[in-house]
Amino acid sequence: MELQIFDKYSKSLLGNTELASAAFVEDALAGAAKSFNDLKNTSAGERASWLRTLANLVERDTQRLAGLITGEAGKPISYSLGEVARSVTTLNFAADECLKFAGEVVGVDFGAGTGKQAYTQRFAIGPVLGISPFNFPLNLILHKLGPAIAAGAPIIIKPSLFTPLTALALEELAIEAGIPKSAFQVVVCENELSEKMLLDERVKVFSFTGSPKVGWELKSKVPKKKTTLELGGNAAVIIDQTADLNAAVSAVASGAFLYSGQICISTQRILVQDEIYNKFLNMLTEKIESLKVGDPHDPATIVGPLIDPLHVQRVSDWVEEARNSGAQILCGGEVFDGEHGLYKPTLIADAKKDLKIVCEEVFGPVAIVQNFGHFSHAIEEVNNSKFGLQAGVFTNRLDHMKQAFKELEVGGVMINNVPGFRVDSMPYGGVKESGFGREGIRYAMDEMTEEKLLVF
């Protein structure tokens, strides 16, 4: 069965590919199992060389890959170029960690262990299945591929059906880089076959990035399988009265509305201290209204199309629910261009806490703003969520920074920045409904390996 991929803005045909059959999936699983035995005999130096060569090829093809990402994901071209640049860095990080990945000396020279030595080494568990989302169709695949190859594990990637062309282009580059074909395979398939791969005993590790509902459901099907879940959230930022307002306004406007908010750590909840609330609100509203909405191929565009018309309708419905409940729409609040999948950047105040726009992940160009009195109340409000991926805090008070780090129930706290800050080497992941395990190259390698002890 053929899958056609269309430009998310112009709706023109970008390309097509065949959906994998059951026989294709079986071949991929068999190839991964055989490749695992082959990779055991490769050196760290050889695997690092593959990764560096792939990094060079990705950099060489920057324009082509960025164009693919913008076309099939609807991502503004400036952001797509940034994703390709990050991808090069991710691969080079993986090559570095491949050479440094080691165990530790264990002290046993006492009691029954007198005269003995011991050390540990981490070994790949087996083939990895990675399921990746549409919003970072290159770099989030590499956050699975890079650690897997560095650790000596073959990987099968099932990309989003919205964005398979970037994944297939990467697969071609990997072959050119010398990575054995069975060590990295892209399988474009329906969910039924994805689940078949997940349940197959030859797959030993599962790495998923996507929606909480799907991620937790899949994990429940393989409770004994090593699993990493990178899920979503309704990320919050706190702005206290000591913050640099110009810096905060600029960062929040970008952090909430870049790529139409289709980022797991997009700023969705904005908490502002009473003393600066009105001033901040006026500055932020003015900044939001200046954001360029339109064709993602235009370098000036910040807010491009949502990935699918269904999501335009969903975002519109959630905003209407808020409006009908008495919330105040400060700007936006309507479709900008339905034909091209554009929704206006929207800021909402006075939203009730049980509204979807507040307590669920909107994954669209919408943010809610509320005021607070004491800093502790803001922390309580951030924690009043089933999610906990990352949070931002704008402050110039050391005690507020320390309190936020200690008390916020999230996987990462970004000081004087929005929740969307990420460097590709750092441990990245959430708590509560936002995830399980950590990405970031070395941390992902830990997730894909097991420790073995030698005593002599």
C-alpha positions as semicolon CSV with decimal commas, in nm:
position;residue;x (nm);y (nm);z (nm)
1;M;0,000;0,000;0,000
2;E;0,136;0,340;-0,101
3;L;0,159;0,628;0,144
4;Q;0,158;0,977;-0,008
5;I;0,320;1,265;0,179
6;F;0,201;1,621;0,119
7;D;0,351;1,958;0,204
8;K;0,171;2,068;0,520
9;Y;0,130;2,425;0,395
10;S;0,089;2,413;0,017
11;K;-0,067;2,063;0,013
12;S;0,148;1,971;-0,288
13;L;0,276;1,614;-0,317
14;L;0,624;1,577;-0,167
15;G;0,675;1,208;-0,229
16;N;0,550;0,863;-0,153
17;T;0,664;0,538;0,000
18;E;0,531;0,190;0,050
19;L;0,384;0,091;0,384
20;A;0,567;-0,212;0,517
21;S;0,407;-0,554;0,493
22;A;0,417;-0,823;0,761
23;A;0,688;-0,999;0,559
24;F;0,898;-0,681;0,549
25;V;0,867;-0,645;0,925
26;E;0,975;-1,005;0,978
27;D;1,281;-0,948;0,761
28;A;1,366;-0,635;0,961
29;L;1,339;-0,824;1,291
30;A;1,550;-1,111;1,163
31;G;1,809;-0,868;1,029
32;A;1,829;-0,682;1,360
33;A;1,876;-1,007;1,553
34;K;2,160;-1,115;1,324
35;S;2,314;-0,768;1,331
36;F;2,330;-0,774;1,710
37;N;2,571;-1,066;1,695
38;D;2,777;-0,889;1,429
39;L;2,795;-0,560;1,624
40;K;2,939;-0,742;1,925
41;N;3,254;-0,792;1,723
42;T;3,296;-0,429;1,619
43;S;3,522;-0,192;1,809
44;A;3,415;0,133;1,969
45;G;3,648;0,308;1,728
46;E;3,472;0,159;1,426
47;R;3,126;0,253;1,552
48;A;3,244;0,604;1,639
49;S;3,381;0,640;1,287
50;W;3,043;0,547;1,139
51;L;2,871;0,809;1,353
52;R;3,119;1,085;1,263
53;T;3,091;1,002;0,896
54;L;2,712;1,016;0,920
55;A;2,740;1,354;1,096
56;N;2,947;1,485;0,806
57;L;2,695;1,355;0,553
58;V;2,402;1,511;0,738
59;E;2,589;1,841;0,744
60;R;2,666;1,806;0,372
61;D;2,294;1,758;0,298
62;T;2,171;2,033;0,531
63;Q;1,959;2,216;0,275
64;R;1,793;1,902;0,139
65;L;1,712;1,767;0,485
66;A;1,586;2,101;0,614
67;G;1,364;2,133;0,309
68;L;1,220;1,787;0,371
69;I;1,151;1,869;0,736
70;T;0,980;2,197;0,649
71;G;0,772;2,031;0,380
72;E;0,647;1,722;0,558
73;A;0,644;1,853;0,917
74;G;0,539;2,213;0,843
75;K;0,827;2,342;1,053
76;P;0,950;2,698;0,983
77;I;1,262;2,673;0,767
78;S;1,483;2,860;1,014
79;Y;1,387;2,604;1,280
80;S;1,440;2,314;1,037
81;L;1,791;2,437;0,964
82;G;1,845;2,451;1,339
83;E;1,725;2,091;1,372
84;V;1,975;1,971;1,112
85;A;2,256;2,156;1,290
86;R;2,152;1,997;1,619
87;S;2,145;1,658;1,449
88;V;2,509;1,695;1,349
89;T;2,593;1,778;1,709
90;T;2,390;1,482;1,836
91;L;2,583;1,241;1,614
92;N;2,917;1,385;1,720
93;F;2,814;1,357;2,085
94;A;2,729;0,992;2,019
95;A;3,070;0,932;1,861
96;D;3,240;1,092;2,163
97;E;3,041;0,885;2,412
98;C;3,108;0,569;2,213
99;L;3,480;0,610;2,287
100;K;3,430;0,709;2,653
101;F;3,160;0,460;2,752
102;A;3,305;0,254;3,035
103;G;3,234;0,092;3,369
104;E;3,398;0,146;3,705
105;V;3,640;-0,019;3,944
106;V;3,455;-0,173;4,239
107;G;3,625;-0,192;4,576
108;V;3,610;-0,554;4,707
109;D;3,953;-0,589;4,872
110;F;3,826;-0,662;5,222
111;G;3,669;-0,950;5,413
112;A;3,584;-1,235;5,179
113;G;3,711;-1,027;4,887
114;T;4,061;-0,968;5,026
115;G;4,315;-0,981;4,746
116;K;4,053;-0,962;4,470
117;Q;3,975;-0,695;4,212
118;A;3,648;-0,615;4,041
119;Y;3,516;-0,387;3,772
120;T;3,199;-0,339;3,573
121;Q;3,128;-0,296;3,204
122;R;2,801;-0,214;3,029
123;F;2,687;-0,436;2,743
124;A;2,410;-0,378;2,489
125;I;2,098;-0,577;2,575
126;G;1,986;-0,642;2,219
127;P;1,796;-0,489;1,927
128;V;1,616;-0,161;1,994
129;L;1,278;-0,054;1,859
130;G;1,243;0,324;1,837
131;I;0,915;0,499;1,765
132;S;0,962;0,865;1,678
133;P;0,716;1,157;1,635
134;F;0,655;1,405;1,354
135;N;0,779;1,721;1,521
136;F;1,155;1,647;1,511
137;P;1,170;1,391;1,231
138;L;1,551;1,394;1,215
139;N;1,700;1,481;1,554
140;L;1,466;1,268;1,764
141;I;1,547;0,966;1,549
142;L;1,916;1,038;1,607
143;H;1,855;1,050;1,983
144;K;1,769;0,681;1,944
145;L;2,001;0,583;1,660
146;G;2,313;0,755;1,800
147;P;2,309;0,588;2,144
148;A;2,210;0,251;1,999
149;I;2,500;0,235;1,752
150;A;2,741;0,380;2,009
151;A;2,640;0,108;2,257
152;G;2,660;-0,168;1,996
153;A;2,288;-0,231;1,947
154;P;2,103;-0,249;1,614
155;I;1,792;-0,033;1,591
156;I;1,465;-0,036;1,399
157;I;1,295;0,303;1,368
158;K;0,924;0,340;1,307
159;P;0,877;0,707;1,206
160;S;0,554;0,904;1,216
161;L;0,339;0,848;0,909
162;F;0,325;1,228;0,878
163;T;0,704;1,249;0,827
164;P;0,859;0,930;0,686
165;L;1,061;1,093;0,408
166;T;1,319;1,247;0,642
167;A;1,370;0,911;0,813
168;L;1,417;0,733;0,480
169;A;1,666;0,999;0,367
170;L;1,861;0,942;0,690
171;E;1,860;0,568;0,628
172;E;2,023;0,626;0,288
173;L;2,290;0,846;0,445
174;A;2,359;0,584;0,714
175;I;2,430;0,324;0,446
176;E;2,660;0,572;0,272
177;A;2,836;0,626;0,606
178;G;2,914;0,255;0,631
179;I;2,662;0,159;0,898
180;P;2,550;-0,197;0,816
181;K;2,202;-0,194;0,665
182;S;2,064;-0,434;0,925
183;A;2,206;-0,221;1,209
184;F;1,972;0,070;1,125
185;Q;1,642;0,002;0,952
186;V;1,346;0,231;0,893
187;V;1,008;0,058;0,890
188;V;0,718;0,274;0,773
189;C;0,412;0,088;0,890
190;E;0,070;0,105;1,049
191;N;0,026;0,078;1,426
192;E;-0,070;-0,290;1,413
193;L;0,271;-0,387;1,276
194;S;0,445;-0,149;1,517
195;E;0,287;-0,341;1,801
196;K;0,394;-0,669;1,641
197;M;0,756;-0,550;1,650
198;L;0,721;-0,431;2,008
199;L;0,587;-0,765;2,127
200;D;0,848;-0,969;1,938
201;E;1,096;-1,133;2,176
202;R;1,387;-1,038;1,950
203;V;1,333;-0,672;2,041
204;K;1,495;-0,618;2,381
205;V;1,469;-0,239;2,427
206;F;1,185;-0,001;2,346
207;S;1,233;0,375;2,307
208;F;0,921;0,583;2,244
209;T;0,871;0,956;2,192
210;G;0,514;1,071;2,151
211;S;0,185;1,119;2,332
212;P;0,142;1,005;2,693
213;K;-0,171;0,805;2,613
214;V;-0,001;0,594;2,346
215;G;0,332;0,565;2,529
216;W;0,191;0,434;2,856
217;E;-0,045;0,199;2,673
218;L;0,243;0,045;2,478
219;K;0,457;0,014;2,790
220;S;0,179;-0,179;2,963
221;K;0,201;-0,442;2,690
222;V;0,571;-0,512;2,758
223;P;0,617;-0,472;3,136
224;K;0,939;-0,677;3,141
225;K;1,103;-0,502;2,844
226;K;1,357;-0,222;2,901
227;T;1,162;0,091;2,811
228;T;1,223;0,464;2,774
229;L;0,924;0,694;2,733
230;E;0,966;1,059;2,634
231;L;0,617;1,200;2,648
232;G;0,447;1,536;2,663
233;G;0,325;1,789;2,913
234;N;0,172;2,129;2,975
235;A;0,501;2,299;3,056
236;A;0,498;2,601;3,285
237;V;0,718;2,905;3,334
238;I;0,730;3,121;3,648
239;I;0,820;3,490;3,621
240;D;0,881;3,667;3,953
241;Q;0,903;4,042;4,016
242;T;1,285;4,041;3,997
243;A;1,296;3,900;3,645
244;D;1,434;4,080;3,342
245;L;1,100;4,144;3,171
246;N;1,237;4,211;2,824
247;A;1,428;3,884;2,825
248;A;1,133;3,696;2,971
249;V;0,881;3,834;2,721
250;S;1,101;3,753;2,422
251;A;1,175;3,400;2,543
252;V;0,815;3,322;2,640
253;A;0,670;3,444;2,309
254;S;0,909;3,220;2,120
255;G;0,884;2,934;2,367
256;A;0,505;2,924;2,347
257;F;0,443;2,983;1,977
258;L;0,746;2,872;1,774
259;Y;0,640;2,595;1,537
260;S;0,281;2,653;1,649
261;G;0,359;2,510;1,992
262;Q;0,409;2,160;1,852
263;I;0,696;2,081;2,088
264;C;0,671;1,864;2,400
265;I;0,828;2,139;2,611
266;S;0,648;2,437;2,457
267;T;0,549;2,694;2,717
268;Q;0,179;2,641;2,784
269;R;0,126;2,783;3,137
270;I;0,268;3,126;3,226
271;L;0,266;3,228;3,593
272;V;0,349;3,594;3,665
273;Q;0,389;3,763;4,004
274;D;0,122;4,018;4,095
275;E;0,355;4,320;4,104
276;I;0,452;4,285;3,736
277;Y;0,147;4,103;3,598
278;N;-0,019;4,386;3,405
279;K;0,304;4,522;3,264
280;F;0,420;4,177;3,157
281;L;0,081;4,103;3,000
282;N;0,088;4,418;2,789
283;M;0,444;4,352;2,674
284;L;0,375;3,985;2,594
285;T;0,053;4,055;2,403
286;E;0,231;4,314;2,189
287;K;0,514;4,067;2,121
288;I;0,276;3,785;2,028
289;E;0,087;4,003;1,783
290;S;0,415;4,081;1,605
291;L;0,496;3,714;1,535
292;K;0,494;3,619;1,167
293;V;0,227;3,358;1,087
294;G;0,233;3,191;0,748
295;D;0,430;2,986;0,500
296;P;0,699;2,783;0,683
297;H;0,923;2,810;0,378
298;D;0,952;3,185;0,446
299;P;1,256;3,247;0,673
300;A;1,063;3,514;0,864
301;T;0,783;3,277;0,969
302;I;0,764;3,174;1,334
303;V;0,415;3,020;1,345
304;G;0,350;2,774;1,064
305;P;0,077;2,516;1,002
306;L;-0,045;2,257;1,245
307;I;0,038;1,905;1,134
308;D;-0,315;1,805;1,038
309;P;-0,659;1,967;0,992
310;L;-0,793;1,753;1,278
311;H;-0,555;1,933;1,514
312;V;-0,665;2,275;1,386
313;Q;-1,019;2,175;1,477
314;R;-0,913;2,034;1,816
315;V;-0,725;2,349;1,913
316;S;-1,020;2,560;1,800
317;D;-1,259;2,349;2,008
318;W;-1,043;2,377;2,321
319;V;-1,020;2,755;2,286
320;E;-1,397;2,781;2,238
321;E;-1,450;2,568;2,549
322;A;-1,236;2,816;2,742
323;R;-1,416;3,117;2,593
324;N;-1,757;2,971;2,677
325;S;-1,647;2,904;3,035
326;G;-1,566;3,272;3,089
327;A;-1,194;3,281;3,006
328;Q;-1,057;3,601;2,854
329;I;-0,900;3,574;2,507
330;L;-0,625;3,836;2,514
331;C;-0,515;3,779;2,155
332;G;-0,578;3,529;1,877
333;G;-0,852;3,281;1,953
334;E;-0,943;3,195;1,595
335;V;-0,827;3,020;1,280
336;F;-0,590;3,239;1,080
337;D;-0,603;3,045;0,751
338;G;-0,787;2,714;0,750
339;E;-0,678;2,623;0,398
340;H;-0,314;2,625;0,507
341;G;-0,367;2,487;0,858
342;L;-0,281;2,809;1,042
343;Y;-0,420;2,906;1,382
344;K;-0,355;3,247;1,537
345;P;-0,113;3,262;1,833
346;T;-0,350;3,275;2,129
347;L;-0,307;3,398;2,486
348;I;-0,580;3,326;2,743
349;A;-0,635;3,461;3,094
350;D;-0,881;3,368;3,369
351;A;-0,903;3,007;3,254
352;K;-1,054;2,756;3,496
353;K;-0,810;2,490;3,609
354;D;-1,016;2,195;3,483
355;L;-1,025;2,318;3,123
356;K;-0,843;2,108;2,862
357;I;-0,645;2,417;2,761
358;V;-0,497;2,421;3,112
359;C;-0,466;2,063;3,231
360;E;-0,401;1,876;2,906
361;E;-0,127;1,920;2,645
362;V;-0,256;2,158;2,379
363;F;0,027;2,098;2,129
364;G;-0,081;2,408;1,945
365;P;-0,020;2,787;1,943
366;V;-0,204;2,854;2,269
367;A;-0,082;2,959;2,614
368;I;-0,262;3,054;2,934
369;V;-0,145;3,319;3,178
370;Q;-0,224;3,365;3,547
371;N;-0,096;3,575;3,835
372;F;0,040;3,467;4,173
373;G;0,131;3,632;4,501
374;H;0,394;3,433;4,690
375;F;0,658;3,236;4,502
376;S;0,558;2,918;4,686
377;H;0,208;2,951;4,539
378;A;0,355;2,950;4,187
379;I;0,546;2,631;4,258
380;E;0,231;2,469;4,394
381;E;0,048;2,571;4,077
382;V;0,316;2,426;3,849
383;N;0,306;2,100;4,047
384;N;-0,073;2,088;4,024
385;S;-0,048;1,885;3,705
386;K;-0,034;1,523;3,606
387;F;0,266;1,615;3,390
388;G;0,624;1,700;3,484
389;L;0,865;1,734;3,192
390;Q;1,052;2,065;3,229
391;A;0,977;2,405;3,382
392;G;1,126;2,751;3,344
393;V;1,184;3,013;3,614
394;F;1,273;3,378;3,547
395;T;1,423;3,522;3,864
396;N;1,724;3,708;3,999
397;R;1,683;3,567;4,349
398;L;1,914;3,284;4,450
399;D;1,667;3,155;4,710
400;H;1,394;3,129;4,446
401;M;1,628;2,933;4,217
402;K;1,714;2,693;4,499
403;Q;1,352;2,652;4,601
404;A;1,241;2,587;4,244
405;F;1,509;2,324;4,190
406;K;1,420;2,150;4,516
407;E;1,042;2,162;4,494
408;L;0,933;2,160;4,130
409;E;0,810;1,815;4,026
410;V;0,972;1,805;3,683
411;G;1,264;1,639;3,509
412;G;1,449;1,966;3,449
413;V;1,442;2,325;3,577
414;M;1,560;2,601;3,343
415;I;1,662;2,923;3,520
416;N;1,602;3,247;3,329
417;N;1,481;3,044;3,037
418;V;1,166;2,876;2,912
419;P;1,092;2,504;2,959
420;G;1,181;2,440;2,594
421;F;1,556;2,478;2,646
422;R;1,748;2,163;2,556
423;V;2,109;2,079;2,480
424;D;2,138;1,739;2,316
425;S;2,391;1,597;2,560
426;M;2,194;1,671;2,876
427;P;1,971;1,418;3,054
428;Y;1,623;1,482;2,921
429;G;1,300;1,330;3,044
430;G;1,005;1,374;3,273
431;V;0,826;1,249;3,580
432;K;0,463;1,160;3,649
433;E;0,275;1,123;3,318
434;S;0,554;1,291;3,121
435;G;0,786;0,999;3,090
436;F;1,003;0,716;3,209
437;G;1,381;0,703;3,178
438;R;1,613;0,959;3,022
439;E;1,747;1,057;2,682
440;G;2,063;1,255;2,612
441;I;2,330;1,039;2,450
442;R;2,514;0,888;2,747
443;Y;2,193;0,856;2,949
444;A;2,019;0,682;2,661
445;M;2,316;0,446;2,629
446;D;2,263;0,351;2,993
447;E;1,898;0,275;2,912
448;M;2,001;0,048;2,624
449;T;2,265;-0,148;2,814
450;E;2,304;-0,357;3,127
451;E;2,590;-0,363;3,375
452;K;2,799;-0,677;3,415
453;L;3,047;-0,738;3,698
454;L;3,384;-0,915;3,672
455;V;3,563;-1,033;3,988
456;F;3,911;-1,195;3,977
